Amino acid sequence: EETMRKATNDIDYKSSLRYVGNMNFDFETYINNFHKGPRKVDPYTRMAREQATFLLENLDAEDELFNYLKVFMKSRFNMSHFDPTVTYCPPGSITFPHIDVYKGGRRRLGLDIPEDDNLYKIFTKFWIPMEDRKYGHILEVNGVILPAWNAGDIWTFDDNRNHYAATLGMEPRYFLAISGIHDDVWE
């Protein structure tokens, strides 16, 4: 079962990355406690070298990040329906170049939406690094590498663009990805 479209050759090397704000959350403490409890791993994620995507949707109701997001996403982006995932990327892990199709998000949100270009008019994706950029941490979208980021920065980009990420340094990388539908679109 495919969870993402394969990368295409229509890369034009124009930046579609947009900084849209910062999330004021204690990611450092969250990461320090992250591997202590049970986490539901997304079985549909195809990653290299045991990179793991952890779902926040049906976690313990005490998960502080999920509870924070319920309030933050509604107040900041008018988004009550969203699919948050935390991804742990050990050194040496690479996300294959791909285009998002939100298969997991559509399934978890109970949506039967066809996989076509209208999908990108419905969903918005946010990429939030949980730590400041470290040596060897890379995010590339449409042939453009994001040169720097800070923990909690909120980035978005044209969803139908090729992108990949890599953790080529000596330290793991954690990021939060949120795919959601603005309330005015949901209705």
mmCIF file of the C-alpha atoms, coordinates in Angstrom:
data_MODEL
# 
_entry.id   MODEL 
# 
loop_
_atom_site.group_PDB 
_atom_site.id 
_atom_site.type_symbol 
_atom_site.label_atom_id 
_atom_site.label_alt_id 
_atom_site.label_comp_id 
_atom_site.label_asym_id 
_atom_site.label_entity_id 
_atom_site.label_seq_id 
_atom_site.pdbx_PDB_ins_code 
_atom_site.Cartn_x 
_atom_site.Cartn_y 
_atom_site.Cartn_z 
_atom_site.occupancy 
_atom_site.B_iso_or_equiv 
_atom_site.pdbx_formal_charge 
_atom_site.auth_seq_id 
_atom_site.auth_comp_id 
_atom_site.auth_asym_id 
_atom_site.auth_atom_id 
_atom_site.pdbx_PDB_model_num 
ATOM 1   C CA . GLU A 1 1   ? 0.000   0.000  0.000   1.00 0.00 ? 1   GLU A CA 1 
ATOM 2   C CA . GLU A 1 2   ? 1.539   3.261  -1.164  1.00 0.00 ? 2   GLU A CA 1 
ATOM 3   C CA . THR A 1 3   ? 1.613   6.142  1.315   1.00 0.00 ? 3   THR A CA 1 
ATOM 4   C CA . MET A 1 4   ? 3.314   8.633  -0.942  1.00 0.00 ? 4   MET A CA 1 
ATOM 5   C CA . ARG A 1 5   ? 3.765   9.328  -4.630  1.00 0.00 ? 5   ARG A CA 1 
ATOM 6   C CA . LYS A 1 6   ? 7.123   8.617  -6.100  1.00 0.00 ? 6   LYS A CA 1 
ATOM 7   C CA . ALA A 1 7   ? 9.200   11.649 -6.922  1.00 0.00 ? 7   ALA A CA 1 
ATOM 8   C CA . THR A 1 8   ? 8.795   13.078 -10.392 1.00 0.00 ? 8   THR A CA 1 
ATOM 9   C CA . ASN A 1 9   ? 11.200  14.825 -12.736 1.00 0.00 ? 9   ASN A CA 1 
ATOM 10  C CA . ASP A 1 10  ? 9.399   18.186 -12.728 1.00 0.00 ? 10  ASP A CA 1 
ATOM 11  C CA . ILE A 1 11  ? 11.759  19.888 -10.292 1.00 0.00 ? 11  ILE A CA 1 
ATOM 12  C CA . ASP A 1 12  ? 12.221  23.578 -11.120 1.00 0.00 ? 12  ASP A CA 1 
ATOM 13  C CA . TYR A 1 13  ? 14.485  24.542 -8.184  1.00 0.00 ? 13  TYR A CA 1 
ATOM 14  C CA . LYS A 1 14  ? 12.192  27.370 -7.107  1.00 0.00 ? 14  LYS A CA 1 
ATOM 15  C CA . SER A 1 15  ? 11.567  27.637 -3.392  1.00 0.00 ? 15  SER A CA 1 
ATOM 16  C CA . SER A 1 16  ? 8.055   26.886 -2.236  1.00 0.00 ? 16  SER A CA 1 
ATOM 17  C CA . LEU A 1 17  ? 9.067   26.767 1.438   1.00 0.00 ? 17  LEU A CA 1 
ATOM 18  C CA . ARG A 1 18  ? 7.264   29.336 3.562   1.00 0.00 ? 18  ARG A CA 1 
ATOM 19  C CA . TYR A 1 19  ? 7.922   30.191 7.215   1.00 0.00 ? 19  TYR A CA 1 
ATOM 20  C CA . VAL A 1 20  ? 4.554   30.725 8.920   1.00 0.00 ? 20  VAL A CA 1 
ATOM 21  C CA . GLY A 1 21  ? 5.474   31.170 12.582  1.00 0.00 ? 21  GLY A CA 1 
ATOM 22  C CA . ASN A 1 22  ? 6.833   29.437 15.634  1.00 0.00 ? 22  ASN A CA 1 
ATOM 23  C CA . MET A 1 23  ? 5.342   26.990 18.105  1.00 0.00 ? 23  MET A CA 1 
ATOM 24  C CA . ASN A 1 24  ? 6.229   27.819 21.689  1.00 0.00 ? 24  ASN A CA 1 
ATOM 25  C CA . PHE A 1 25  ? 6.417   24.309 23.165  1.00 0.00 ? 25  PHE A CA 1 
ATOM 26  C CA . ASP A 1 26  ? 9.047   22.625 25.341  1.00 0.00 ? 26  ASP A CA 1 
ATOM 27  C CA . PHE A 1 27  ? 10.278  20.197 22.690  1.00 0.00 ? 27  PHE A CA 1 
ATOM 28  C CA . GLU A 1 28  ? 13.514  19.488 24.578  1.00 0.00 ? 28  GLU A CA 1 
ATOM 29  C CA . THR A 1 29  ? 11.699  17.953 27.553  1.00 0.00 ? 29  THR A CA 1 
ATOM 30  C CA . TYR A 1 30  ? 9.286   16.146 25.247  1.00 0.00 ? 30  TYR A CA 1 
ATOM 31  C CA . ILE A 1 31  ? 12.146  14.557 23.287  1.00 0.00 ? 31  ILE A CA 1 
ATOM 32  C CA . ASN A 1 32  ? 13.990  13.598 26.498  1.00 0.00 ? 32  ASN A CA 1 
ATOM 33  C CA . ASN A 1 33  ? 10.908  11.645 27.600  1.00 0.00 ? 33  ASN A CA 1 
ATOM 34  C CA . PHE A 1 34  ? 9.844   10.486 24.150  1.00 0.00 ? 34  PHE A CA 1 
ATOM 35  C CA . HIS A 1 35  ? 11.137  6.912  24.162  1.00 0.00 ? 35  HIS A CA 1 
ATOM 36  C CA . LYS A 1 36  ? 10.053  6.157  27.730  1.00 0.00 ? 36  LYS A CA 1 
ATOM 37  C CA . GLY A 1 37  ? 6.423   5.342  26.962  1.00 0.00 ? 37  GLY A CA 1 
ATOM 38  C CA . PRO A 1 38  ? 4.677   3.162  24.408  1.00 0.00 ? 38  PRO A CA 1 
ATOM 39  C CA . ARG A 1 39  ? 4.364   4.720  20.977  1.00 0.00 ? 39  ARG A CA 1 
ATOM 40  C CA . LYS A 1 40  ? 2.198   3.589  18.087  1.00 0.00 ? 40  LYS A CA 1 
ATOM 41  C CA . VAL A 1 41  ? 4.409   3.301  15.018  1.00 0.00 ? 41  VAL A CA 1 
ATOM 42  C CA . ASP A 1 42  ? 2.847   4.004  11.627  1.00 0.00 ? 42  ASP A CA 1 
ATOM 43  C CA . PRO A 1 43  ? 3.127   0.671  9.760   1.00 0.00 ? 43  PRO A CA 1 
ATOM 44  C CA . TYR A 1 44  ? 2.648   2.359  6.382   1.00 0.00 ? 44  TYR A CA 1 
ATOM 45  C CA . THR A 1 45  ? 5.683   4.615  6.521   1.00 0.00 ? 45  THR A CA 1 
ATOM 46  C CA . ARG A 1 46  ? 8.480   3.543  4.195   1.00 0.00 ? 46  ARG A CA 1 
ATOM 47  C CA . MET A 1 47  ? 11.771  4.827  5.518   1.00 0.00 ? 47  MET A CA 1 
ATOM 48  C CA . ALA A 1 48  ? 15.373  3.767  5.185   1.00 0.00 ? 48  ALA A CA 1 
ATOM 49  C CA . ARG A 1 49  ? 17.409  2.518  8.136   1.00 0.00 ? 49  ARG A CA 1 
ATOM 50  C CA . GLU A 1 50  ? 14.657  2.070  10.697  1.00 0.00 ? 50  GLU A CA 1 
ATOM 51  C CA . GLN A 1 51  ? 13.401  5.624  10.715  1.00 0.00 ? 51  GLN A CA 1 
ATOM 52  C CA . ALA A 1 52  ? 10.154  5.561  12.642  1.00 0.00 ? 52  ALA A CA 1 
ATOM 53  C CA . THR A 1 53  ? 7.063   7.735  12.423  1.00 0.00 ? 53  THR A CA 1 
ATOM 54  C CA . PHE A 1 54  ? 5.104   7.791  15.654  1.00 0.00 ? 54  PHE A CA 1 
ATOM 55  C CA . LEU A 1 55  ? 1.427   8.666  15.557  1.00 0.00 ? 55  LEU A CA 1 
ATOM 56  C CA . LEU A 1 56  ? 0.031   11.106 18.088  1.00 0.00 ? 56  LEU A CA 1 
ATOM 57  C CA . GLU A 1 57  ? -3.612  10.438 17.302  1.00 0.00 ? 57  GLU A CA 1 
ATOM 58  C CA . ASN A 1 58  ? -4.601  7.668  19.700  1.00 0.00 ? 58  ASN A CA 1 
ATOM 59  C CA . LEU A 1 59  ? -1.953  8.170  22.335  1.00 0.00 ? 59  LEU A CA 1 
ATOM 60  C CA . ASP A 1 60  ? -2.596  8.451  26.005  1.00 0.00 ? 60  ASP A CA 1 
ATOM 61  C CA . ALA A 1 61  ? -4.896  11.435 26.591  1.00 0.00 ? 61  ALA A CA 1 
ATOM 62  C CA . GLU A 1 62  ? -2.124  12.812 28.790  1.00 0.00 ? 62  GLU A CA 1 
ATOM 63  C CA . ASP A 1 63  ? 0.233   13.359 25.844  1.00 0.00 ? 63  ASP A CA 1 
ATOM 64  C CA . GLU A 1 64  ? 1.157   16.979 26.367  1.00 0.00 ? 64  GLU A CA 1 
ATOM 65  C CA . LEU A 1 65  ? 2.055   17.693 22.736  1.00 0.00 ? 65  LEU A CA 1 
ATOM 66  C CA . PHE A 1 66  ? -1.216  16.346 21.361  1.00 0.00 ? 66  PHE A CA 1 
ATOM 67  C CA . ASN A 1 67  ? -3.217  18.335 23.917  1.00 0.00 ? 67  ASN A CA 1 
ATOM 68  C CA . TYR A 1 68  ? -1.188  21.463 23.115  1.00 0.00 ? 68  TYR A CA 1 
ATOM 69  C CA . LEU A 1 69  ? -1.805  20.972 19.379  1.00 0.00 ? 69  LEU A CA 1 
ATOM 70  C CA . LYS A 1 70  ? -5.589  20.735 19.809  1.00 0.00 ? 70  LYS A CA 1 
ATOM 71  C CA . VAL A 1 71  ? -5.640  24.294 21.134  1.00 0.00 ? 71  VAL A CA 1 
ATOM 72  C CA . PHE A 1 72  ? -2.746  25.681 19.051  1.00 0.00 ? 72  PHE A CA 1 
ATOM 73  C CA . MET A 1 73  ? -3.938  24.458 15.644  1.00 0.00 ? 73  MET A CA 1 
ATOM 74  C CA . LYS A 1 74  ? -7.464  25.786 16.219  1.00 0.00 ? 74  LYS A CA 1 
ATOM 75  C CA . SER A 1 75  ? -6.330  29.200 17.478  1.00 0.00 ? 75  SER A CA 1 
ATOM 76  C CA . ARG A 1 76  ? -3.402  29.740 15.058  1.00 0.00 ? 76  ARG A CA 1 
ATOM 77  C CA . PHE A 1 77  ? -4.633  28.070 11.849  1.00 0.00 ? 77  PHE A CA 1 
ATOM 78  C CA . ASN A 1 78  ? -8.402  27.572 12.362  1.00 0.00 ? 78  ASN A CA 1 
ATOM 79  C CA . MET A 1 79  ? -7.815  23.832 12.050  1.00 0.00 ? 79  MET A CA 1 
ATOM 80  C CA . SER A 1 80  ? -9.752  21.358 14.208  1.00 0.00 ? 80  SER A CA 1 
ATOM 81  C CA . HIS A 1 81  ? -9.163  18.339 11.957  1.00 0.00 ? 81  HIS A CA 1 
ATOM 82  C CA . PHE A 1 82  ? -5.501  17.414 11.653  1.00 0.00 ? 82  PHE A CA 1 
ATOM 83  C CA . ASP A 1 83  ? -3.193  14.410 11.697  1.00 0.00 ? 83  ASP A CA 1 
ATOM 84  C CA . PRO A 1 84  ? -0.003  14.980 13.745  1.00 0.00 ? 84  PRO A CA 1 
ATOM 85  C CA . THR A 1 85  ? 2.987   12.649 13.583  1.00 0.00 ? 85  THR A CA 1 
ATOM 86  C CA . VAL A 1 86  ? 6.351   12.784 15.302  1.00 0.00 ? 86  VAL A CA 1 
ATOM 87  C CA . THR A 1 87  ? 9.182   11.230 13.350  1.00 0.00 ? 87  THR A CA 1 
ATOM 88  C CA . TYR A 1 88  ? 12.370  9.981  14.978  1.00 0.00 ? 88  TYR A CA 1 
ATOM 89  C CA . CYS A 1 89  ? 15.243  9.830  12.491  1.00 0.00 ? 89  CYS A CA 1 
ATOM 90  C CA . PRO A 1 90  ? 18.393  8.048  13.677  1.00 0.00 ? 90  PRO A CA 1 
ATOM 91  C CA . PRO A 1 91  ? 21.766  8.977  12.173  1.00 0.00 ? 91  PRO A CA 1 
ATOM 92  C CA . GLY A 1 92  ? 22.010  7.603  8.645   1.00 0.00 ? 92  GLY A CA 1 
ATOM 93  C CA . SER A 1 93  ? 18.277  7.627  7.945   1.00 0.00 ? 93  SER A CA 1 
ATOM 94  C CA . ILE A 1 94  ? 16.874  9.003  4.725   1.00 0.00 ? 94  ILE A CA 1 
ATOM 95  C CA . THR A 1 95  ? 13.294  9.687  3.676   1.00 0.00 ? 95  THR A CA 1 
ATOM 96  C CA . PHE A 1 96  ? 13.012  8.715  0.024   1.00 0.00 ? 96  PHE A CA 1 
ATOM 97  C CA . PRO A 1 97  ? 12.127  11.554 -2.388  1.00 0.00 ? 97  PRO A CA 1 
ATOM 98  C CA . HIS A 1 98  ? 8.342   11.646 -2.596  1.00 0.00 ? 98  HIS A CA 1 
ATOM 99  C CA . ILE A 1 99  ? 5.176   13.724 -2.935  1.00 0.00 ? 99  ILE A CA 1 
ATOM 100 C CA . ASP A 1 100 ? 2.667   13.539 -0.087  1.00 0.00 ? 100 ASP A CA 1 
ATOM 101 C CA . VAL A 1 101 ? -0.764  12.043 -0.718  1.00 0.00 ? 101 VAL A CA 1 
ATOM 102 C CA . TYR A 1 102 ? -1.928  11.970 2.929   1.00 0.00 ? 102 TYR A CA 1 
ATOM 103 C CA . LYS A 1 103 ? -3.027  8.344  2.773   1.00 0.00 ? 103 LYS A CA 1 
ATOM 104 C CA . GLY A 1 104 ? -2.560  7.826  6.521   1.00 0.00 ? 104 GLY A CA 1 
ATOM 105 C CA . GLY A 1 105 ? -4.119  11.179 7.358   1.00 0.00 ? 105 GLY A CA 1 
ATOM 106 C CA . ARG A 1 106 ? -7.119  10.505 5.121   1.00 0.00 ? 106 ARG A CA 1 
ATOM 107 C CA . ARG A 1 107 ? -7.578  7.096  6.753   1.00 0.00 ? 107 ARG A CA 1 
ATOM 108 C CA . ARG A 1 108 ? -7.160  8.374  10.319  1.00 0.00 ? 108 ARG A CA 1 
ATOM 109 C CA . LEU A 1 109 ? -9.469  11.353 9.726   1.00 0.00 ? 109 LEU A CA 1 
ATOM 110 C CA . GLY A 1 110 ? -12.081 9.063  8.143   1.00 0.00 ? 110 GLY A CA 1 
ATOM 111 C CA . LEU A 1 111 ? -12.004 10.781 4.734   1.00 0.00 ? 111 LEU A CA 1 
ATOM 112 C CA . ASP A 1 112 ? -12.750 9.134  1.401   1.00 0.00 ? 112 ASP A CA 1 
ATOM 113 C CA . ILE A 1 113 ? -11.063 11.668 -0.872  1.00 0.00 ? 113 ILE A CA 1 
ATOM 114 C CA . PRO A 1 114 ? -9.639  10.656 -4.246  1.00 0.00 ? 114 PRO A CA 1 
ATOM 115 C CA . GLU A 1 115 ? -5.911  10.839 -4.757  1.00 0.00 ? 115 GLU A CA 1 
ATOM 116 C CA . ASP A 1 116 ? -5.788  13.640 -7.311  1.00 0.00 ? 116 ASP A CA 1 
ATOM 117 C CA . ASP A 1 117 ? -4.624  17.257 -7.490  1.00 0.00 ? 117 ASP A CA 1 
ATOM 118 C CA . ASN A 1 118 ? -7.716  18.453 -5.577  1.00 0.00 ? 118 ASN A CA 1 
ATOM 119 C CA . LEU A 1 119 ? -6.132  16.802 -2.551  1.00 0.00 ? 119 LEU A CA 1 
ATOM 120 C CA . TYR A 1 120 ? -3.685  19.704 -2.382  1.00 0.00 ? 120 TYR A CA 1 
ATOM 121 C CA . LYS A 1 121 ? -6.536  22.225 -2.261  1.00 0.00 ? 121 LYS A CA 1 
ATOM 122 C CA . ILE A 1 122 ? -8.011  20.394 0.735   1.00 0.00 ? 122 ILE A CA 1 
ATOM 123 C CA . PHE A 1 123 ? -4.975  19.523 2.876   1.00 0.00 ? 123 PHE A CA 1 
ATOM 124 C CA . THR A 1 124 ? -2.288  21.779 4.296   1.00 0.00 ? 124 THR A CA 1 
ATOM 125 C CA . LYS A 1 125 ? 0.947   20.317 5.616   1.00 0.00 ? 125 LYS A CA 1 
ATOM 126 C CA . PHE A 1 126 ? 3.177   21.852 8.264   1.00 0.00 ? 126 PHE A CA 1 
ATOM 127 C CA . TRP A 1 127 ? 6.744   20.726 8.994   1.00 0.00 ? 127 TRP A CA 1 
ATOM 128 C CA . ILE A 1 128 ? 7.977   21.635 12.488  1.00 0.00 ? 128 ILE A CA 1 
ATOM 129 C CA . PRO A 1 129 ? 11.519  20.695 13.565  1.00 0.00 ? 129 PRO A CA 1 
ATOM 130 C CA . MET A 1 130 ? 11.630  19.755 17.243  1.00 0.00 ? 130 MET A CA 1 
ATOM 131 C CA . GLU A 1 131 ? 15.287  20.791 17.605  1.00 0.00 ? 131 GLU A CA 1 
ATOM 132 C CA . ASP A 1 132 ? 17.525  23.447 16.103  1.00 0.00 ? 132 ASP A CA 1 
ATOM 133 C CA . ARG A 1 133 ? 19.216  22.271 12.897  1.00 0.00 ? 133 ARG A CA 1 
ATOM 134 C CA . LYS A 1 134 ? 22.316  20.187 13.495  1.00 0.00 ? 134 LYS A CA 1 
ATOM 135 C CA . TYR A 1 135 ? 25.191  19.193 11.236  1.00 0.00 ? 135 TYR A CA 1 
ATOM 136 C CA . GLY A 1 136 ? 24.018  16.739 8.569   1.00 0.00 ? 136 GLY A CA 1 
ATOM 137 C CA . HIS A 1 137 ? 20.288  17.403 8.997   1.00 0.00 ? 137 HIS A CA 1 
ATOM 138 C CA . ILE A 1 138 ? 18.716  18.156 5.628   1.00 0.00 ? 138 ILE A CA 1 
ATOM 139 C CA . LEU A 1 139 ? 15.291  19.046 4.252   1.00 0.00 ? 139 LEU A CA 1 
ATOM 140 C CA . GLU A 1 140 ? 15.041  19.596 0.502   1.00 0.00 ? 140 GLU A CA 1 
ATOM 141 C CA . VAL A 1 141 ? 11.857  20.657 -1.292  1.00 0.00 ? 141 VAL A CA 1 
ATOM 142 C CA . ASN A 1 142 ? 11.658  21.044 -5.070  1.00 0.00 ? 142 ASN A CA 1 
ATOM 143 C CA . GLY A 1 143 ? 15.449  21.031 -5.339  1.00 0.00 ? 143 GLY A CA 1 
ATOM 144 C CA . VAL A 1 144 ? 15.941  23.751 -2.693  1.00 0.00 ? 144 VAL A CA 1 
ATOM 145 C CA . ILE A 1 145 ? 17.594  22.904 0.634   1.00 0.00 ? 145 ILE A CA 1 
ATOM 146 C CA . LEU A 1 146 ? 16.328  24.670 3.746   1.00 0.00 ? 146 LEU A CA 1 
ATOM 147 C CA . PRO A 1 147 ? 19.635  26.035 5.119   1.00 0.00 ? 147 PRO A CA 1 
ATOM 148 C CA . ALA A 1 148 ? 18.684  26.573 8.772   1.00 0.00 ? 148 ALA A CA 1 
ATOM 149 C CA . TRP A 1 149 ? 15.857  26.152 11.246  1.00 0.00 ? 149 TRP A CA 1 
ATOM 150 C CA . ASN A 1 150 ? 15.105  26.434 14.937  1.00 0.00 ? 150 ASN A CA 1 
ATOM 151 C CA . ALA A 1 151 ? 13.039  24.194 17.174  1.00 0.00 ? 151 ALA A CA 1 
ATOM 152 C CA . GLY A 1 152 ? 9.381   25.069 16.815  1.00 0.00 ? 152 GLY A CA 1 
ATOM 153 C CA . ASP A 1 153 ? 9.681   26.879 13.476  1.00 0.00 ? 153 ASP A CA 1 
ATOM 154 C CA . ILE A 1 154 ? 6.588   26.189 11.393  1.00 0.00 ? 154 ILE A CA 1 
ATOM 155 C CA . TRP A 1 155 ? 7.222   25.646 7.684   1.00 0.00 ? 155 TRP A CA 1 
ATOM 156 C CA . THR A 1 156 ? 4.833   24.823 4.905   1.00 0.00 ? 156 THR A CA 1 
ATOM 157 C CA . PHE A 1 157 ? 5.351   24.246 1.189   1.00 0.00 ? 157 PHE A CA 1 
ATOM 158 C CA . ASP A 1 158 ? 3.406   23.390 -1.921  1.00 0.00 ? 158 ASP A CA 1 
ATOM 159 C CA . ASP A 1 159 ? 2.359   19.849 -1.092  1.00 0.00 ? 159 ASP A CA 1 
ATOM 160 C CA . ASN A 1 160 ? 2.584   18.564 -4.631  1.00 0.00 ? 160 ASN A CA 1 
ATOM 161 C CA . ARG A 1 161 ? 6.343   19.200 -4.745  1.00 0.00 ? 161 ARG A CA 1 
ATOM 162 C CA . ASN A 1 162 ? 9.068   16.564 -4.514  1.00 0.00 ? 162 ASN A CA 1 
ATOM 163 C CA . HIS A 1 163 ? 10.783  16.529 -1.139  1.00 0.00 ? 163 HIS A CA 1 
ATOM 164 C CA . TYR A 1 164 ? 13.011  14.382 1.039   1.00 0.00 ? 164 TYR A CA 1 
ATOM 165 C CA . ALA A 1 165 ? 14.937  14.647 4.287   1.00 0.00 ? 165 ALA A CA 1 
ATOM 166 C CA . ALA A 1 166 ? 18.104  13.062 5.585   1.00 0.00 ? 166 ALA A CA 1 
ATOM 167 C CA . THR A 1 167 ? 19.876  12.657 8.884   1.00 0.00 ? 167 THR A CA 1 
ATOM 168 C CA . LEU A 1 168 ? 23.479  12.340 7.777   1.00 0.00 ? 168 LEU A CA 1 
ATOM 169 C CA . GLY A 1 169 ? 25.166  13.741 10.893  1.00 0.00 ? 169 GLY A CA 1 
ATOM 170 C CA . MET A 1 170 ? 26.018  12.036 14.162  1.00 0.00 ? 170 MET A CA 1 
ATOM 171 C CA . GLU A 1 171 ? 22.845  12.986 16.066  1.00 0.00 ? 171 GLU A CA 1 
ATOM 172 C CA . PRO A 1 172 ? 19.238  11.876 15.555  1.00 0.00 ? 172 PRO A CA 1 
ATOM 173 C CA . ARG A 1 173 ? 16.611  14.250 14.231  1.00 0.00 ? 173 ARG A CA 1 
ATOM 174 C CA . TYR A 1 174 ? 13.039  14.701 15.466  1.00 0.00 ? 174 TYR A CA 1 
ATOM 175 C CA . PHE A 1 175 ? 10.310  16.534 13.633  1.00 0.00 ? 175 PHE A CA 1 
ATOM 176 C CA . LEU A 1 176 ? 6.584   17.047 13.880  1.00 0.00 ? 176 LEU A CA 1 
ATOM 177 C CA . ALA A 1 177 ? 4.506   16.859 10.700  1.00 0.00 ? 177 ALA A CA 1 
ATOM 178 C CA . ILE A 1 178 ? 0.916   18.031 10.742  1.00 0.00 ? 178 ILE A CA 1 
ATOM 179 C CA . SER A 1 179 ? -1.434  17.433 7.831   1.00 0.00 ? 179 SER A CA 1 
ATOM 180 C CA . GLY A 1 180 ? -4.782  19.060 8.269   1.00 0.00 ? 180 GLY A CA 1 
ATOM 181 C CA . ILE A 1 181 ? -7.838  20.708 6.830   1.00 0.00 ? 181 ILE A CA 1 
ATOM 182 C CA . HIS A 1 182 ? -8.822  24.258 7.707   1.00 0.00 ? 182 HIS A CA 1 
ATOM 183 C CA . ASP A 1 183 ? -12.249 24.421 9.329   1.00 0.00 ? 183 ASP A CA 1 
ATOM 184 C CA . ASP A 1 184 ? -13.755 26.506 6.490   1.00 0.00 ? 184 ASP A CA 1 
ATOM 185 C CA . VAL A 1 185 ? -12.621 23.841 3.974   1.00 0.00 ? 185 VAL A CA 1 
ATOM 186 C CA . TRP A 1 186 ? -13.786 20.934 6.199   1.00 0.00 ? 186 TRP A CA 1 
ATOM 187 C CA . GLU A 1 187 ? -17.341 22.308 6.226   1.00 0.00 ? 187 GLU A CA 1 
# 
